[in-house]
């Protein structure tokens, strides 16, 4: 960690003072480096591109880092992912239909198999052969309520696993979910998630307060920041939920707050009661989609665990998304800030203000390593 801290101090004088840089070539450009806010992603990872519930009978269009894809389910219900382009006339296959295991183009009815090859043309003449044009197909998995796509080298897909979200199906956790759609580079979002000091923005909408960064570890695949924090919410004290609405009633108690950047996704825990994930789907240098999941543990209710499974499943279903209204507020406030950051970068891409949170310096270094610089 000492090495990490020393590396974080290597900046220009302009960066240290937070003043606008001198006219001319920026320090980053002079070094031949791609600015952080324009860096690509490491394609050799699994990305969450859709919820399982969103992929039904119709094809679904998604875009992952400039790659338009179409998702659909074959006859067994397994997900398929191929590029969203009919090679005949370059129209979107996502506007077509599913025929057995194939996807059918809406324009002329050409069909393409899950491996991307042309499988059928309805007006093919007897002396003609099917064209050899082939769509790119992608490794795809369905896990923990999401459709995951591996956009890199297909041969490497089995060497990497999607980030596990075991709480999705676990009866001891109540989940809530919202989607983040922000016109900004993905680095702005992950820095926002790793920076617990930005809670000032959200006021009483969050259940933790007074964070202090105590420990920081990082390597080529992850950053872990441990904050000492406080919380006023107790899951086993139902009345404590009223403190969200009446700040004067808040009674703070110490809680450990841990945030993890498991590239390319994020995870956080607050004590033993809360687990939060953010699953990334970067669209481009200026557009990021992600799924924010919040799980509340029921571990403090031992009597509930003794009830029949049917009762526990009903309880989980009934309270799923009960915290979504809070998540949506947090996301709205964050998106406003992130899009302002993006616009400021576009207006002055060479400017870099001072950063005092060591966790964010570590995140920036990890992004650069993963992007291959």
C-alpha positions as a Markdown table, in Angstrom:
| # | Residue | x | y | z |
|---|---|---|---|---|
| 1 | Unk | 0.0 | 0.0 | 0.0 |
| 2 | Unk | 2.9 | 2.3 | 0.6 |
| 3 | Unk | 4.0 | 1.9 | -3.0 |
| 4 | Unk | 0.4 | 2.7 | -4.0 |
| 5 | Unk | 0.4 | 5.9 | -2.0 |
| 6 | Unk | 3.8 | 7.0 | -3.4 |
| 7 | Unk | 2.6 | 6.4 | -7.0 |
| 8 | Unk | -0.5 | 8.4 | -6.3 |
| 9 | Unk | 1.6 | 11.5 | -5.5 |
| 10 | Unk | 3.2 | 11.6 | -8.9 |
| 11 | Unk | 1.3 | 14.5 | -10.5 |
| 12 | Unk | 2.0 | 17.8 | -12.2 |
| 13 | Unk | 2.1 | 21.0 | -10.2 |
| 14 | Unk | -1.1 | 22.0 | -11.8 |
| 15 | Unk | -2.8 | 18.9 | -10.6 |
| 16 | Unk | -1.5 | 19.3 | -7.0 |
| 17 | Unk | -2.7 | 22.9 | -6.8 |
| 18 | Unk | -6.0 | 22.2 | -8.6 |
| 19 | Unk | -5.4 | 25.1 | -11.0 |
| 20 | Unk | -6.2 | 25.1 | -14.7 |
| 21 | Unk | -3.3 | 23.8 | -16.8 |
| 22 | Unk | -1.1 | 26.1 | -18.9 |
| 23 | Unk | -2.2 | 26.4 | -22.6 |
| 24 | Unk | -0.7 | 23.9 | -25.0 |
| 25 | Unk | -0.3 | 20.1 | -24.8 |
| 26 | Unk | -1.6 | 18.5 | -21.6 |
| 27 | Unk | 0.8 | 16.5 | -19.4 |
| 28 | Unk | -1.2 | 13.3 | -20.3 |
| 29 | Unk | -1.1 | 14.0 | -24.0 |
| 30 | Unk | 2.6 | 14.8 | -23.8 |
| 31 | Unk | 3.2 | 11.4 | -22.4 |
| 32 | Unk | 1.2 | 9.8 | -25.2 |
| 33 | Unk | -1.4 | 8.5 | -22.7 |
| 34 | Unk | -5.1 | 8.2 | -23.4 |
| 35 | Unk | -7.0 | 10.4 | -20.9 |
| 36 | Unk | -8.6 | 8.3 | -18.2 |
| 37 | Unk | -12.1 | 9.6 | -19.2 |
| 38 | Unk | -11.6 | 8.2 | -22.7 |
| 39 | Unk | -10.2 | 4.8 | -21.9 |
| 40 | Unk | -11.9 | 1.7 | -23.1 |
| 41 | Unk | -12.8 | -1.4 | -21.0 |
| 42 | Unk | -11.1 | -4.7 | -20.7 |
| 43 | Unk | -13.2 | -6.8 | -23.0 |
| 44 | Unk | -12.1 | -10.1 | -21.4 |
| 45 | Unk | -14.6 | -9.9 | -18.5 |
| 46 | Unk | -18.3 | -10.7 | -18.1 |
| 47 | Unk | -20.7 | -7.8 | -18.2 |
| 48 | Unk | -24.3 | -7.7 | -17.1 |
| 49 | Unk | -26.2 | -6.5 | -20.2 |
| 50 | Unk | -29.8 | -7.3 | -19.2 |
| 51 | Unk | -32.0 | -8.7 | -16.4 |
| 52 | Unk | -33.3 | -12.2 | -17.0 |
| 53 | Unk | -36.8 | -11.0 | -16.7 |
| 54 | Unk | -36.3 | -8.6 | -19.6 |
| 55 | Unk | -35.5 | -11.3 | -22.0 |
| 56 | Unk | -38.7 | -13.1 | -22.9 |
| 57 | Unk | -40.1 | -14.2 | -26.3 |
| 58 | Unk | -38.9 | -11.2 | -28.2 |
| 59 | Unk | -35.4 | -10.3 | -29.2 |
| 60 | Unk | -33.7 | -7.6 | -27.0 |
| 61 | Unk | -31.2 | -5.0 | -28.3 |
| 62 | Unk | -28.3 | -4.1 | -26.0 |
| 63 | Unk | -25.0 | -2.3 | -26.6 |
| 64 | Unk | -21.8 | -3.1 | -24.8 |
| 65 | Unk | -18.9 | -0.8 | -25.5 |
| 66 | Unk | -19.8 | 0.2 | -29.1 |
| 67 | Unk | -20.9 | -3.4 | -29.9 |
| 68 | Unk | -24.6 | -3.6 | -30.7 |
| 69 | Unk | -25.9 | -7.1 | -29.8 |
| 70 | Unk | -29.2 | -8.8 | -29.9 |
| 71 | Unk | -30.2 | -11.2 | -27.2 |
| 72 | Unk | -32.9 | -13.9 | -27.5 |
| 73 | Unk | -33.8 | -17.3 | -26.0 |
| 74 | Unk | -33.6 | -20.6 | -28.0 |
| 75 | Unk | -36.1 | -23.4 | -27.7 |
| 76 | Unk | -34.7 | -24.5 | -24.4 |
| 77 | Unk | -34.9 | -21.0 | -22.9 |
| 78 | Unk | -31.2 | -20.5 | -22.9 |
| 79 | Unk | -29.9 | -17.1 | -23.9 |
| 80 | Unk | -28.1 | -16.4 | -27.1 |
| 81 | Unk | -26.1 | -13.3 | -28.0 |
| 82 | Unk | -25.1 | -12.3 | -31.6 |
| 83 | Unk | -24.3 | -9.0 | -33.2 |
| 84 | Unk | -27.3 | -6.9 | -34.0 |
| 85 | Unk | -26.8 | -6.7 | -37.7 |
| 86 | Unk | -28.2 | -8.6 | -40.6 |
| 87 | Unk | -25.3 | -9.0 | -43.1 |
| 88 | Unk | -27.8 | -8.9 | -46.0 |
| 89 | Unk | -28.9 | -5.2 | -45.7 |
| 90 | Unk | -27.3 | -4.2 | -42.4 |
| 91 | Unk | -30.6 | -3.7 | -40.6 |
| 92 | Unk | -31.2 | -4.6 | -36.9 |
| 93 | Unk | -31.9 | -8.2 | -36.1 |
| 94 | Unk | -33.4 | -7.1 | -32.8 |
| 95 | Unk | -36.4 | -5.9 | -34.8 |
| 96 | Unk | -37.1 | -9.4 | -36.0 |
| 97 | Unk | -38.5 | -12.5 | -34.4 |
| 98 | Unk | -37.3 | -15.8 | -33.0 |
| 99 | Unk | -37.8 | -19.0 | -35.0 |
| 100 | Unk | -36.9 | -22.1 | -33.0 |
| 101 | Unk | -33.2 | -21.7 | -32.2 |
| 102 | Unk | -32.7 | -19.0 | -34.8 |
| 103 | Unk | -33.3 | -15.3 | -35.1 |
| 104 | Unk | -35.2 | -14.1 | -38.1 |
| 105 | Unk | -34.6 | -10.7 | -39.8 |
| 106 | Unk | -37.7 | -8.6 | -40.1 |
| 107 | Unk | -36.7 | -7.3 | -43.6 |
| 108 | Unk | -36.4 | -10.4 | -45.8 |
| 109 | Unk | -36.8 | -13.3 | -43.3 |
| 110 | Unk | -33.2 | -14.5 | -43.3 |
| 111 | Unk | -32.5 | -16.7 | -40.4 |
| 112 | Unk | -29.3 | -16.9 | -38.3 |
| 113 | Unk | -28.3 | -19.7 | -35.9 |
| 114 | Unk | -26.9 | -19.2 | -32.4 |
| 115 | Unk | -23.4 | -19.6 | -33.7 |
| 116 | Unk | -24.0 | -16.8 | -36.2 |
| 117 | Unk | -24.1 | -18.7 | -39.5 |
| 118 | Unk | -26.9 | -18.1 | -42.0 |
| 119 | Unk | -29.3 | -21.0 | -41.5 |
| 120 | Unk | -32.3 | -20.3 | -43.9 |
| 121 | Unk | -33.4 | -17.9 | -46.6 |
| 122 | Unk | -37.1 | -18.4 | -47.5 |
| 123 | Unk | -36.7 | -17.5 | -51.2 |
| 124 | Unk | -33.4 | -19.4 | -51.8 |
| 125 | Unk | -33.6 | -21.0 | -55.3 |
| 126 | Unk | -32.6 | -24.7 | -55.8 |
| 127 | Unk | -29.4 | -23.9 | -57.6 |
| 128 | Unk | -28.3 | -21.3 | -54.9 |
| 129 | Unk | -26.4 | -22.0 | -51.8 |
| 130 | Unk | -26.7 | -20.2 | -48.5 |
| 131 | Unk | -24.2 | -17.3 | -48.3 |
| 132 | Unk | -21.2 | -17.8 | -46.0 |
| 133 | Unk | -21.8 | -14.5 | -44.2 |
| 134 | Unk | -21.5 | -15.1 | -40.4 |
| 135 | Unk | -22.5 | -13.0 | -37.5 |
| 136 | Unk | -20.3 | -12.6 | -34.5 |
| 137 | Unk | -21.6 | -14.7 | -31.6 |
| 138 | Unk | -20.8 | -14.0 | -28.0 |
| 139 | Unk | -20.3 | -16.2 | -25.0 |
| 140 | Unk | -23.4 | -15.6 | -22.8 |
| 141 | Unk | -24.5 | -16.8 | -19.4 |
| 142 | Unk | -27.6 | -16.5 | -17.2 |
| 143 | Unk | -26.7 | -16.1 | -13.6 |
| 144 | Unk | -28.2 | -14.5 | -10.5 |
| 145 | Unk | -31.1 | -12.9 | -12.3 |
| 146 | Unk | -29.0 | -11.3 | -15.1 |
| 147 | Unk | -27.8 | -12.0 | -18.6 |
| 148 | Unk | -24.0 | -11.8 | -18.8 |
| 149 | Unk | -22.0 | -11.4 | -22.0 |
| 150 | Unk | -18.3 | -11.8 | -22.6 |
| 151 | Unk | -17.3 | -9.4 | -25.4 |
| 152 | Unk | -13.6 | -10.3 | -25.6 |
| 153 | Unk | -11.8 | -13.4 | -26.9 |
| 154 | Unk | -14.3 | -16.2 | -26.7 |
| 155 | Unk | -11.5 | -18.7 | -25.9 |
| 156 | Unk | -10.9 | -16.9 | -22.6 |
| 157 | Unk | -14.5 | -16.9 | -21.5 |
| 158 | Unk | -14.2 | -20.1 | -19.4 |
| 159 | Unk | -11.2 | -18.7 | -17.6 |
| 160 | Unk | -13.2 | -15.9 | -16.1 |
| 161 | Unk | -16.4 | -16.0 | -14.0 |
| 162 | Unk | -19.1 | -13.4 | -13.7 |
| 163 | Unk | -19.3 | -11.6 | -10.3 |
| 164 | Unk | -21.5 | -13.8 | -8.1 |
| 165 | Unk | -24.6 | -12.2 | -6.6 |
| 166 | Unk | -25.7 | -15.1 | -4.2 |
| 167 | Unk | -28.2 | -12.9 | -2.4 |
| 168 | Unk | -30.4 | -12.7 | -5.5 |
| 169 | Unk | -32.0 | -16.1 | -4.7 |
| 170 | Unk | -31.1 | -16.5 | -1.1 |
| 171 | Unk | -34.2 | -16.4 | 1.2 |
| 172 | Unk | -32.2 | -14.5 | 3.9 |
| 173 | Unk | -32.0 | -11.4 | 1.7 |
| 174 | Unk | -34.6 | -8.9 | 0.5 |
| 175 | Unk | -33.5 | -7.3 | -2.8 |
| 176 | Unk | -34.2 | -4.0 | -4.5 |
| 177 | Unk | -33.0 | -2.9 | -7.9 |
| 178 | Unk | -32.8 | 0.2 | -10.0 |
| 179 | Unk | -31.1 | 1.0 | -13.3 |
| 180 | Unk | -28.4 | 3.7 | -13.7 |
| 181 | Unk | -28.3 | 5.3 | -17.1 |
| 182 | Unk | -25.8 | 8.2 | -17.2 |
| 183 | Unk | -24.3 | 10.2 | -20.0 |
| 184 | Unk | -20.8 | 9.9 | -18.7 |
| 185 | Unk | -17.7 | 7.7 | -18.8 |
| 186 | Unk | -17.8 | 4.7 | -16.6 |
| 187 | Unk | -14.8 | 5.8 | -14.5 |
| 188 | Unk | -16.9 | 8.7 | -13.1 |
| 189 | Unk | -19.5 | 6.2 | -11.9 |
| 190 | Unk | -17.0 | 3.8 | -10.2 |
| 191 | Unk | -15.2 | 6.6 | -8.5 |
| 192 | Unk | -18.6 | 7.9 | -7.2 |
| 193 | Unk | -19.3 | 4.5 | -5.8 |
| 194 | Unk | -15.9 | 4.1 | -4.1 |
| 195 | Unk | -16.0 | 7.5 | -2.6 |
| 196 | Unk | -18.0 | 7.4 | 0.6 |
| 197 | Unk | -17.3 | 11.0 | 1.3 |
| 198 | Unk | -19.8 | 12.1 | -1.3 |
| 199 | Unk | -22.6 | 11.1 | 1.0 |
| 200 | Unk | -22.9 | 14.9 | 1.7 |
| 201 | Unk | -24.8 | 15.0 | -1.6 |
| 202 | Unk | -27.6 | 12.6 | -0.4 |
| 203 | Unk | -28.3 | 14.0 | 3.1 |
| 204 | Unk | -30.8 | 11.9 | 5.0 |
| 205 | Unk | -31.5 | 9.4 | 2.2 |
| 206 | Unk | -28.6 | 7.2 | 3.2 |
| 207 | Unk | -28.3 | 5.1 | 6.4 |
| 208 | Unk | -24.6 | 5.6 | 7.1 |
| 209 | Unk | -22.7 | 8.7 | 8.2 |
| 210 | Unk | -19.2 | 10.1 | 9.2 |
| 211 | Unk | -17.0 | 7.7 | 7.1 |
| 212 | Unk | -13.3 | 7.7 | 7.6 |
| 213 | Unk | -11.0 | 5.8 | 5.3 |
| 214 | Unk | -8.9 | 3.4 | 7.4 |
| 215 | Unk | -7.5 | 0.8 | 5.1 |
| 216 | Unk | -6.8 | 0.5 | 1.4 |
| 217 | Unk | -5.6 | -2.5 | -0.6 |
| 218 | Unk | -5.2 | -2.9 | -4.3 |
| 219 | Unk | -3.8 | -5.2 | -6.9 |
| 220 | Unk | -4.3 | -5.9 | -10.7 |
| 221 | Unk | -7.9 | -7.0 | -10.3 |
| 222 | Unk | -9.5 | -5.2 | -7.3 |
| 223 | Unk | -9.5 | -2.2 | -4.9 |
| 224 | Unk | -10.8 | -2.6 | -1.4 |
| 225 | Unk | -11.4 | 0.5 | 0.7 |
| 226 | Unk | -12.4 | 0.0 | 4.4 |
| 227 | Unk | -14.1 | 2.9 | 6.0 |
| 228 | Unk | -15.1 | 3.3 | 9.7 |
| 229 | Unk | -18.6 | 4.7 | 9.6 |
| 230 | Unk | -21.8 | 5.1 | 11.6 |
| 231 | Unk | -25.4 | 4.1 | 11.0 |
| 232 | Unk | -28.7 | 4.9 | 12.5 |
| 233 | Unk | -30.7 | 2.0 | 11.0 |
| 234 | Unk | -31.2 | -1.4 | 12.7 |
| 235 | Unk | -32.9 | -4.0 | 10.6 |
| 236 | Unk | -34.3 | -5.8 | 13.7 |
| 237 | Unk | -35.7 | -2.5 | 15.0 |
| 238 | Unk | -38.5 | -1.7 | 12.6 |
| 239 | Unk | -39.1 | 1.7 | 14.1 |
| 240 | Unk | -35.7 | 2.8 | 13.1 |
| 241 | Unk | -36.9 | 3.2 | 9.5 |
| 242 | Unk | -38.7 | 6.4 | 10.7 |
| 243 | Unk | -35.3 | 8.0 | 11.1 |
| 244 | Unk | -35.2 | 8.2 | 7.3 |
| 245 | Unk | -38.0 | 10.7 | 7.5 |
| 246 | Unk | -37.2 | 12.3 | 10.9 |
| 247 | Unk | -33.5 | 13.1 | 11.2 |
| 248 | Unk | -33.9 | 14.4 | 14.8 |
| 249 | Unk | -34.7 | 10.8 | 15.9 |
| 250 | Unk | -31.4 | 9.4 | 14.6 |
| 251 | Unk | -29.2 | 7.4 | 17.0 |
| 252 | Unk | -25.9 | 6.6 | 15.4 |
| 253 | Unk | -23.8 | 3.5 | 16.2 |
| 254 | Unk | -20.5 | 2.3 | 14.7 |
| 255 | Unk | -20.7 | 0.2 | 11.5 |
| 256 | Unk | -17.9 | -1.0 | 9.2 |
| 257 | Unk | -18.3 | 0.1 | 5.7 |
| 258 | Unk | -16.4 | -1.8 | 3.0 |
| 259 | Unk | -16.4 | -1.0 | -0.8 |
| 260 | Unk | -14.8 | -3.2 | -3.4 |
| 261 | Unk | -14.0 | -2.6 | -7.1 |
| 262 | Unk | -13.9 | -6.2 | -8.4 |
| 263 | Unk | -13.1 | -5.0 | -11.9 |
| 264 | Unk | -15.4 | -4.3 | -13.8 |
| 265 | Unk | -18.1 | -4.3 | -11.1 |
| 266 | Unk | -18.6 | -3.0 | -7.6 |
| 267 | Unk | -19.7 | -4.4 | -4.2 |
| 268 | Unk | -20.3 | -2.8 | -0.8 |
| 269 | Unk | -21.2 | -4.0 | 2.7 |
| 270 | Unk | -22.5 | -2.0 | 5.6 |
| 271 | Unk | -22.1 | -4.0 | 8.8 |
| 272 | Unk | -23.9 | -7.4 | 8.6 |
| 273 | Unk | -27.3 | -6.0 | 7.4 |
| 274 | Unk | -26.7 | -4.5 | 4.0 |
| 275 | Unk | -25.0 | -5.6 | 0.7 |
| 276 | Unk | -25.0 | -3.5 | -2.4 |
| 277 | Unk | -23.8 | -4.2 | -5.9 |
| 278 | Unk | -23.4 | -2.2 | -9.1 |
| 279 | Unk | -23.1 | -4.3 | -12.2 |
| 280 | Unk | -21.6 | -2.4 | -15.1 |
| 281 | Unk | -22.5 | -2.3 | -18.8 |
| 282 | Unk | -20.4 | 0.6 | -20.3 |
| 283 | Unk | -21.9 | 1.6 | -23.7 |
| 284 | Unk | -19.3 | 4.2 | -24.9 |
| 285 | Unk | -16.9 | 6.8 | -23.7 |
| 286 | Unk | -19.8 | 9.1 | -22.8 |
| 287 | Unk | -22.6 | 6.6 | -21.9 |
| 288 | Unk | -22.8 | 4.1 | -19.0 |
| 289 | Unk | -25.5 | 1.7 | -18.0 |
| 290 | Unk | -25.4 | -0.2 | -14.8 |
| 291 | Unk | -27.7 | -2.1 | -12.4 |
| 292 | Unk | -27.7 | -1.1 | -8.7 |
| 293 | Unk | -28.8 | -3.8 | -6.3 |
| 294 | Unk | -29.5 | -3.4 | -2.6 |
| 295 | Unk | -29.9 | -6.4 | -0.3 |
| 296 | Unk | -31.1 | -6.3 | 3.3 |
| 297 | Unk | -30.2 | -9.3 | 5.4 |
| 298 | Unk | -32.9 | -11.1 | 7.5 |
| 299 | Unk | -30.2 | -12.8 | 9.6 |
| 300 | Unk | -31.3 | -11.0 | 12.7 |
| 301 | Unk | -34.8 | -12.7 | 12.6 |
| 302 | Unk | -34.1 | -16.3 | 13.6 |
| 303 | Unk | -37.8 | -17.1 | 14.1 |
| 304 | Unk | -38.4 | -16.3 | 10.4 |
| 305 | Unk | -35.9 | -19.0 | 9.4 |
| 306 | Unk | -38.0 | -21.6 | 11.2 |
| 307 | Unk | -41.1 | -20.9 | 9.1 |
| 308 | Unk | -42.0 | -23.1 | 6.1 |
| 309 | Unk | -40.1 | -22.4 | 2.8 |
| 310 | Unk | -43.4 | -21.3 | 1.2 |
| 311 | Unk | -43.8 | -18.6 | 3.8 |
| 312 | Unk | -40.2 | -17.4 | 3.4 |
| 313 | Unk | -40.5 | -17.3 | -0.3 |
| 314 | Unk | -43.8 | -15.3 | 0.0 |
| 315 | Unk | -42.1 | -12.9 | 2.4 |
| 316 | Unk | -39.2 | -12.4 | 0.0 |
| 317 | Unk | -41.4 | -11.8 | -3.0 |
| 318 | Unk | -43.7 | -9.4 | -1.0 |
| 319 | Unk | -40.8 | -7.1 | 0.1 |
| 320 | Unk | -38.7 | -7.3 | -3.1 |
| 321 | Unk | -38.0 | -3.7 | -4.4 |
| 322 | Unk | -39.2 | -2.2 | -1.1 |
| 323 | Unk | -36.1 | 0.1 | -1.1 |
| 324 | Unk | -36.2 | 1.0 | -4.7 |
| 325 | Unk | -37.7 | 4.5 | -4.1 |
| 326 | Unk | -34.6 | 5.3 | -2.0 |
| 327 | Unk | -32.2 | 3.9 | -4.6 |
| 328 | Unk | -33.9 | 5.9 | -7.4 |
| 329 | Unk | -33.4 | 9.1 | -5.4 |
| 330 | Unk | -29.8 | 8.4 | -4.8 |
| 331 | Unk | -29.2 | 7.6 | -8.5 |
| 332 | Unk | -31.0 | 10.8 | -9.6 |
| 333 | Unk | -28.7 | 12.9 | -7.4 |
| 334 | Unk | -25.6 | 11.0 | -8.5 |
| 335 | Unk | -26.4 | 11.2 | -12.2 |
| 336 | Unk | -26.8 | 14.9 | -12.0 |
| 337 | Unk | -23.2 | 15.2 | -10.6 |
| 338 | Unk | -21.7 | 12.7 | -13.0 |
| 339 | Unk | -23.1 | 14.3 | -16.1 |
| 340 | Unk | -21.7 | 17.6 | -14.9 |
| 341 | Unk | -18.3 | 16.0 | -14.4 |
| 342 | Unk | -18.5 | 14.6 | -18.0 |
| 343 | Unk | -19.4 | 18.0 | -19.5 |
| 344 | Unk | -16.6 | 19.7 | -17.6 |
| 345 | Unk | -14.1 | 17.1 | -18.9 |
| 346 | Unk | -15.3 | 17.6 | -22.5 |
| 347 | Unk | -14.8 | 21.4 | -22.1 |
| 348 | Unk | -11.4 | 21.1 | -20.6 |
| 349 | Unk | -10.0 | 17.5 | -21.0 |
| 350 | Unk | -6.5 | 18.4 | -19.8 |
| 351 | Unk | -7.7 | 19.7 | -16.4 |
| 352 | Unk | -7.3 | 17.5 | -13.4 |
| 353 | Unk | -8.3 | 18.7 | -10.0 |
| 354 | Unk | -6.7 | 17.7 | -6.7 |
| 355 | Unk | -7.9 | 14.3 | -5.3 |
| 356 | Unk | -7.7 | 13.7 | -1.6 |
| 357 | Unk | -9.3 | 10.2 | -1.4 |
| 358 | Unk | -6.6 | 7.6 | -1.9 |
| 359 | Unk | -9.3 | 5.0 | -2.9 |
| 360 | Unk | -10.0 | 7.0 | -6.1 |
| 361 | Unk | -6.4 | 7.2 | -7.0 |
| 362 | Unk | -6.2 | 3.4 | -6.7 |
| 363 | Unk | -9.3 | 3.0 | -8.9 |
| 364 | Unk | -7.8 | 5.2 | -11.6 |
| 365 | Unk | -4.6 | 3.1 | -11.6 |
| 366 | Unk | -6.6 | -0.1 | -11.8 |
| 367 | Unk | -8.6 | 1.1 | -14.8 |
| 368 | Unk | -5.4 | 2.0 | -16.6 |
| 369 | Unk | -3.9 | -1.4 | -15.9 |
| 370 | Unk | -7.1 | -3.3 | -17.0 |
| 371 | Unk | -7.4 | -1.2 | -20.1 |
| 372 | Unk | -4.0 | -2.3 | -21.1 |
| 373 | Unk | -2.0 | 0.9 | -20.9 |
